[in-house]
Amino acid sequence: MADIGEYRKGWALRYLREAKAELLAAEKTPSIAHSLILESMRKAQAAIYYSLGDPAFIESIVYQAFYNDQQDSNEPILKCLIEIERTIQKLSQTPDSEIPNTIQYVDDMMDIASDIVELFTGEKD
């Protein structure tokens, strides 16, 4: 596996730590949980993008696949990234009253993001 570089590795690990901290804060602060969960997912997404390569390039690939309805891609990482984008889109439209029910799902997504970042950086967060 190619070395991703200390710069991208540092940002990937930082975004992942922040994503987990915001998810924890969302569990403890229901009044602002919705925005914290959304920010947590966006940071987890950014962590993955940084661990894979140039974040802007990765983002454009994911958006093209997402908006061209290519969810049936044979690429497992791309399928996962599309699912994360789909989750963010759904969460942005989820009423505040349903947010407590989504925390476990987002926590599971966070575990997947952690696994991907660890795979490509070689480090646990």
N, CA, C and O of each residue as an XYZ file, in Angstrom:
500
protein
N       0.847     -1.180      0.000
C       0.000      0.000      0.000
C       0.890      1.240      0.000
O       1.896      1.290      0.707
N       0.521      2.220     -0.781
C       1.305      3.450     -0.888
C       1.134      4.305      0.366
O       0.082      4.317      1.005
N       2.202      5.010      0.686
C       2.156      5.928      1.826
C       1.327      7.143      1.429
O       1.555      7.735      0.374
N       0.380      7.510      2.258
C      -0.500      8.627      1.904
C       0.089      9.971      2.277
O      -0.469     11.006      1.913
N       1.176      9.984      2.977
C       1.791     11.244      3.366
C       1.300     11.703      4.720
O       0.148     11.488      5.096
N       2.196     12.336      5.435
C       1.873     12.780      6.794
C       0.794     13.861      6.825
O      -0.021     13.899      7.747
N       0.787     14.734      5.824
C      -0.206     15.815      5.791
C      -1.618     15.243      5.732
O      -2.459     15.568      6.571
N      -1.880     14.386      4.736
C      -3.222     13.812      4.584
C      -3.558     12.886      5.738
O      -4.699     12.855      6.199
N      -2.573     12.132      6.209
C      -2.800     11.240      7.346
C      -3.210     12.052      8.570
O      -4.151     11.692      9.277
N      -2.503     13.139      8.810
C      -2.828     13.999      9.954
C      -4.233     14.545      9.883
O      -4.957     14.541     10.879
N      -4.630     15.019      8.703
C      -5.986     15.554      8.559
C      -7.032     14.455      8.682
O      -8.077     14.667      9.298
N      -6.774     13.301      8.115
C      -7.734     12.191      8.211
C      -7.972     11.820      9.665
O      -9.116     11.664     10.093
N      -6.894     11.680     10.423
C      -7.026     11.300     11.831
C      -7.680     12.409     12.660
O      -8.463     12.133     13.568
N      -7.352     13.661     12.339
C      -7.962     14.784     13.058
C      -9.467     14.841     12.815
O     -10.253     14.963     13.754
N      -9.863     14.751     11.535
C     -11.291     14.791     11.229
C     -12.034     13.635     11.890
O     -13.159     13.810     12.358
N     -11.427     12.476     11.932
C     -12.073     11.331     12.555
C     -12.245     11.546     14.059
O     -13.305     11.248     14.609
N     -11.221     12.057     14.719
C     -11.338     12.354     16.160
C     -12.447     13.374     16.412
O     -13.250     13.211     17.330
N     -12.486     14.428     15.590
C     -13.518     15.453     15.757
C     -14.912     14.887     15.486
O     -15.871     15.244     16.170
N     -15.022     14.023     14.509
C     -16.316     13.413     14.184
C     -16.835     12.604     15.366
O     -18.013     12.685     15.714
N     -15.955     11.827     15.978
C     -16.361     11.023     17.134
C     -16.721     11.906     18.320
O     -17.669     11.607     19.046
N     -15.988     12.975     18.523
C     -16.279     13.892     19.630
C     -17.636     14.568     19.417
O     -18.387     14.750     20.376
N     -17.955     14.935     18.198
C     -19.242     15.586     17.938
C     -20.393     14.609     18.083
O     -21.476     14.988     18.527
N     -20.172     13.362     17.715
C     -21.225     12.363     17.912
C     -21.471     12.145     19.403
O     -22.620     12.035     19.831
N     -20.428     12.084     20.175
C     -20.564     11.952     21.625
C     -21.300     13.162     22.209
O     -22.166     13.011     23.071
N     -20.953     14.352     21.737
C     -21.637     15.563     22.196
C     -23.115     15.534     21.813
O     -23.961     16.003     22.575
N     -23.430     14.988     20.644
C     -24.829     14.897     20.209
C     -25.626     14.001     21.144
O     -26.794     14.272     21.425
N     -24.993     12.930     21.627
C     -25.681     12.031     22.554
C     -25.971     12.714     23.887
O     -26.960     12.401     24.551
N     -25.106     13.644     24.271
C     -25.242     14.305     25.567
C     -26.037     15.604     25.503
O     -26.460     16.122     26.537
N     -26.245     16.138     24.294
C     -26.905     17.428     24.139
C     -28.040     17.323     23.121
O     -27.881     17.753     21.978
N     -29.158     16.768     23.510
C     -30.255     16.561     22.558
C     -30.743     17.821     21.863
O     -31.219     17.755     20.729
N     -30.634     18.967     22.524
C     -31.171     20.193     21.933
C     -30.458     20.598     20.650
O     -31.056     21.258     19.801
N     -29.207     20.223     20.492
C     -28.469     20.555     19.264
C     -27.926     19.295     18.580
O     -26.999     19.362     17.772
N     -28.514     18.160     18.916
C     -28.035     16.874     18.392
C     -28.071     16.811     16.868
O     -27.161     16.261     16.248
N     -29.101     17.364     16.272
C     -29.246     17.276     14.816
C     -28.040     17.883     14.101
O     -27.445     17.239     13.237
N     -27.682     19.097     14.450
C     -26.556     19.746     13.775
C     -25.240     19.058     14.113
O     -24.352     18.977     13.265
N     -25.102     18.563     15.338
C     -23.875     17.866     15.716
C     -23.717     16.547     14.963
O     -22.614     16.191     14.549
N     -24.814     15.830     14.788
C     -24.756     14.567     14.051
C     -24.398     14.815     12.593
O     -23.585     14.091     12.019
N     -24.998     15.829     11.996
C     -24.668     16.159     10.604
C     -23.194     16.535     10.468
O     -22.513     16.078      9.550
N     -22.713     17.354     11.371
C     -21.305     17.761     11.321
C     -20.393     16.559     11.564
O     -19.327     16.452     10.957
N     -20.805     15.678     12.432
C     -20.037     14.470     12.698
C     -19.906     13.619     11.430
O     -18.820     13.137     11.107
N     -20.998     13.443     10.730
C     -20.964     12.649      9.493
C     -20.114     13.324      8.419
O     -19.375     12.654      7.697
N     -20.217     14.645      8.315
C     -19.405     15.359      7.322
C     -17.917     15.226      7.631
O     -17.102     15.088      6.719
N     -17.565     15.266      8.903
C     -16.156     15.131      9.276
C     -15.668     13.703      9.068
O     -14.524     13.498      8.662
N     -16.509     12.722      9.335
C     -16.134     11.332      9.064
C     -15.919     11.138      7.564
O     -14.991     10.449      7.141
N     -16.776     11.748      6.781
C     -16.653     11.698      5.326
C     -15.333     12.344      4.894
O     -14.619     11.788      4.059
N     -15.007     13.502      5.449
C     -13.759     14.190      5.120
C     -12.553     13.346      5.518
O     -11.554     13.311      4.800
N     -12.643     12.668      6.657
C     -11.545     11.807      7.106
C     -11.273     10.710      6.076
O     -10.122     10.418      5.752
N     -12.332     10.119      5.579
C     -12.168      9.077      4.559
C     -11.568      9.671      3.295
O     -10.643      9.101      2.715
N     -12.087     10.812      2.866
C     -11.573     11.442      1.648
C     -10.079     11.731      1.767
O      -9.322     11.474      0.831
N      -9.653     12.259      2.902
C      -8.232     12.549      3.096
C      -7.402     11.274      3.108
O      -6.265     11.272      2.637
N      -7.953     10.198      3.637
C      -7.177      8.958      3.681
C      -7.071      8.305      2.305
O      -6.161      7.510      2.070
N      -7.985      8.628      1.396
C      -7.978      8.028      0.064
C      -7.170      8.811     -0.965
O      -6.661      8.229     -1.923
N      -7.049     10.102     -0.780
C      -6.354     10.922     -1.772
C      -6.748     12.372     -1.645
O      -7.079     12.849     -0.559
N      -6.710     13.067     -2.758
C      -7.101     14.474     -2.785
C      -8.599     14.576     -2.491
O      -9.416     14.086     -3.270
N      -8.963     15.213     -1.369
C     -10.379     15.250     -0.981
C     -11.299     15.833     -2.046
O     -12.405     15.327     -2.239
N     -10.878     16.867     -2.732
C     -11.731     17.474     -3.761
C     -11.971     16.499     -4.913
O     -13.075     16.431     -5.454
N     -10.955     15.759     -5.279
C     -11.076     14.778     -6.359
C     -11.994     13.631     -5.940
O     -12.868     13.220     -6.703
N     -11.794     13.121     -4.738
C     -12.626     12.024     -4.230
C     -14.080     12.476     -4.136
O     -14.993     11.743     -4.517
N     -14.287     13.689     -3.626
C     -15.638     14.223     -3.501
C     -16.326     14.296     -4.863
O     -17.502     13.952     -4.980
N     -15.613     14.736     -5.878
C     -16.231     14.838     -7.207
C     -16.607     13.461     -7.754
O     -17.636     13.316     -8.413
N     -15.787     12.459     -7.486
C     -16.108     11.100     -7.923
C     -17.374     10.603     -7.223
O     -18.264     10.030     -7.852
N     -17.436     10.832     -5.920
C     -18.598     10.377     -5.145
C     -19.858     11.103     -5.604
O     -20.896     10.471     -5.796
N     -19.782     12.419     -5.782
C     -20.962     13.164     -6.221
C     -21.427     12.719     -7.599
O     -22.628     12.588     -7.835
N     -20.495     12.487     -8.507
C     -20.880     12.002     -9.839
C     -21.601     10.668     -9.739
O     -22.647     10.472    -10.357
N     -21.041      9.753     -8.960
C     -21.659      8.439     -8.805
C     -23.012      8.556     -8.106
O     -23.976      7.896     -8.493
N     -23.079      9.398     -7.075
C     -24.320      9.563     -6.320
C     -25.424     10.156     -7.186
O     -26.537      9.633     -7.223
N     -25.120     11.234     -7.872
C     -26.150     11.914     -8.647
C     -26.441     11.256     -9.987
O     -27.462     11.550    -10.608
N     -25.565     10.373    -10.440
C     -25.831      9.600    -11.654
C     -26.388      8.224    -11.312
O     -26.476      7.338    -12.161
N     -26.766      8.070    -10.028
C     -27.412      6.853     -9.537
C     -26.595      5.601     -9.853
O     -27.109      4.632    -10.411
N     -25.312      5.641     -9.485
C     -24.427      4.505     -9.709
C     -24.200      3.733     -8.404
O     -23.084      3.290     -8.136
N     -25.220      3.574     -7.616
C     -25.086      2.888     -6.342
C     -24.731      1.414     -6.517
O     -24.314      0.773     -5.552
N     -24.882      0.869     -7.700
C     -24.578     -0.537     -7.948
C     -23.141     -0.735     -8.409
O     -22.833     -1.732     -9.063
N     -22.276      0.183     -8.084
C     -20.872      0.097     -8.458
C     -20.251     -1.183     -7.896
O     -20.660     -1.671     -6.842
N     -19.269     -1.716     -8.606
C     -18.555     -2.901     -8.137
C     -17.443     -2.541     -7.168
O     -16.793     -3.429     -6.617
N     -17.218     -1.257     -6.953
C     -16.168     -0.789     -6.060
C     -16.721     -0.666     -4.644
O     -17.565      0.194     -4.392
N     -16.261     -1.513     -3.705
C     -16.832     -1.472     -2.353
C     -16.610     -0.147     -1.629
O     -17.492      0.310     -0.902
N     -15.449      0.476     -1.814
C     -15.200      1.761     -1.149
C     -16.141      2.818     -1.709
O     -16.707      3.606     -0.951
N     -16.315      2.843     -3.025
C     -17.221      3.817     -3.636
C     -18.651      3.581     -3.152
O     -19.366      4.540     -2.862
N     -19.075      2.332     -3.062
C     -20.424      2.030     -2.546
C     -20.585      2.567     -1.128
O     -21.623      3.133     -0.784
N     -19.562      2.388     -0.319
C     -19.605      2.883      1.054
C     -19.677      4.412      1.082
O     -20.450      4.984      1.851
N     -18.878      5.066      0.249
C     -18.881      6.535      0.192
C     -20.224      7.070     -0.289
O     -20.693      8.105      0.184
N     -20.834      6.368     -1.221
C     -22.163      6.758     -1.688
C     -23.181      6.596     -0.553
O     -24.063      7.438     -0.383
N     -23.057      5.527      0.212
C     -23.969      5.317      1.342
C     -23.801      6.402      2.401
O     -24.781      6.857      2.990
N     -22.576      6.811      2.638
C     -22.339      7.901      3.594
C     -22.961      9.188      3.079
O     -23.598      9.915      3.841
N     -22.785      9.479      1.797
C     -23.403     10.679      1.222
C     -24.924     10.587      1.313
O     -25.584     11.572      1.644
N     -25.479      9.428      1.028
C     -26.933      9.232      1.129
C     -27.399      9.470      2.572
O     -28.435     10.093      2.802
N     -26.635      8.974      3.525
C     -26.973      9.161      4.941
C     -26.969     10.640      5.308
O     -27.876     11.117      5.989
N     -25.955     11.357      4.860
C     -25.887     12.800      5.144
C     -27.092     13.516      4.537
O     -27.700     14.372      5.180
N     -27.432     13.164      3.304
C     -28.591     13.788      2.644
C     -29.883     13.506      3.433
O     -30.704     14.399      3.641
N     -30.042     12.249      3.863
C     -31.253     11.888      4.622
C     -31.283     12.590      5.975
O     -32.325     13.091      6.397
N     -30.133     12.626      6.656
C     -30.089     13.272      7.964
C     -30.408     14.754      7.879
O     -31.006     15.316      8.795
N     -30.016     15.381      6.796
C     -30.288     16.813      6.661
C     -31.788     17.085      6.525
O     -32.247     18.202      6.760
N     -32.540     16.059      6.147
C     -33.984     16.212      5.983
C     -34.783     15.528      7.097
O     -36.014     15.547      7.083
N     -34.086     14.931      8.050
C     -34.741     14.224      9.150
C     -35.246     15.216     10.186
O     -34.504     16.103     10.607
N     -36.496     15.076     10.599
C     -37.011     15.971     11.645
C     -36.240     15.761     12.955
O     -35.765     14.661     13.239
N     -36.128     16.819     13.735
C     -35.411     16.754     15.007
C     -35.969     15.653     15.917
O     -35.218     15.049     16.683
N     -37.247     15.394     15.840
C     -37.867     14.398     16.722
C     -37.357     12.982     16.439
O     -37.427     12.121     17.316
N     -36.847     12.729     15.236
C     -36.360     11.396     14.876
C     -34.860     11.223     15.091
O     -34.342     10.117     14.938
N     -34.165     12.282     15.437
C     -32.711     12.224     15.592
C     -32.255     11.216     16.643
O     -31.295     10.489     16.387
N     -32.893     11.134     17.814
C     -32.425     10.140     18.790
C     -32.397      8.710     18.240
O     -31.568      7.902     18.657
N     -33.284      8.403     17.321
C     -33.328      7.070     16.721
C     -32.195      6.837     15.720
O     -31.921      5.693     15.358
N     -31.547      7.886     15.279
C     -30.498      7.744     14.263
C     -29.099      7.679     14.851
O     -28.149      7.372     14.132
N     -28.950      7.955     16.124
C     -27.608      8.021     16.715
C     -26.885      6.678     16.599
O     -25.695      6.658     16.284
N     -27.563      5.567     16.842
C     -26.900      4.261     16.736
C     -26.463      3.989     15.296
O     -25.375      3.462     15.062
N     -27.309      4.347     14.338
C     -26.951      4.158     12.929
C     -25.714      4.980     12.583
O     -24.799      4.480     11.927
N     -25.682      6.220     13.014
C     -24.532      7.085     12.745
C     -23.289      6.551     13.461
O     -22.183      6.635     12.927
N     -23.464      6.009     14.650
C     -22.349      5.400     15.370
C     -21.783      4.217     14.576
O     -20.567      4.038     14.509
N     -22.650      3.427     13.987
C     -22.196      2.315     13.145
C     -21.439      2.828     11.922
O     -20.417      2.264     11.532
N     -21.949      3.903     11.322
C     -21.258      4.509     10.179
C     -19.884      5.039     10.600
O     -18.929      4.986      9.825
N     -19.792      5.542     11.813
C     -18.526      6.051     12.339
C     -17.509      4.913     12.463
O     -16.324      5.103     12.192
N     -17.975      3.744     12.869
C     -17.089      2.579     12.946
C     -16.552      2.201     11.571
O     -15.383      1.844     11.427
N     -17.409      2.281     10.575
C     -16.982      1.976      9.206
C     -15.957      3.005      8.741
O     -14.941      2.650      8.143
N     -16.224      4.271      9.015
C     -15.275      5.325      8.648
C     -13.933      5.094      9.333
O     -12.881      5.263      8.716
N     -13.967      4.708     10.605
C     -12.737      4.429     11.349
C     -11.959      3.290     10.708
O     -10.737      3.359     10.578
N     -12.668      2.248     10.309
C     -12.011      1.104      9.672
C     -11.343      1.501      8.357
O     -10.231      1.061      8.064
N     -12.017      2.324      7.575
C     -11.450      2.756      6.293
C     -10.221      3.619      6.521
O      -9.188      3.419      5.881
N     -10.328      4.579      7.432
C      -9.187      5.452      7.723
C      -8.007      4.631      8.253
O      -6.862      4.849      7.856
N      -8.291      3.705      9.132
C      -7.225      2.852      9.668
C      -6.581      2.026      8.554
O      -5.361      1.871      8.522
N      -7.384      1.505      7.659
C      -6.863      0.708      6.550
C      -5.875      1.502      5.704
O      -4.824      0.985      5.325
N      -6.210      2.757      5.407
C      -5.381      3.541      4.503
C      -4.292      4.349      5.188
O      -3.320      4.746      4.546
N      -4.442      4.599      6.489
C      -3.385      5.349      7.189
C      -2.462      4.422      7.957
O      -1.326      4.783      8.262
N      -2.947      3.225      8.270
C      -2.147      2.304      9.056
C      -2.152      2.629     10.536
O      -1.380      2.047     11.298
N      -3.009      3.548     10.956
C      -3.054      3.956     12.371
C      -4.479      3.935     12.884
O      -5.433      4.273     12.182
N      -4.584      3.522     14.142
C      -5.871      3.614     14.828
C      -6.022      5.034     15.346
O      -5.037      5.679     15.705
N      -7.247      5.515     15.383
C      -7.500      6.868     15.891
C      -7.488      6.900     17.389
O      -7.683      7.958     17.986
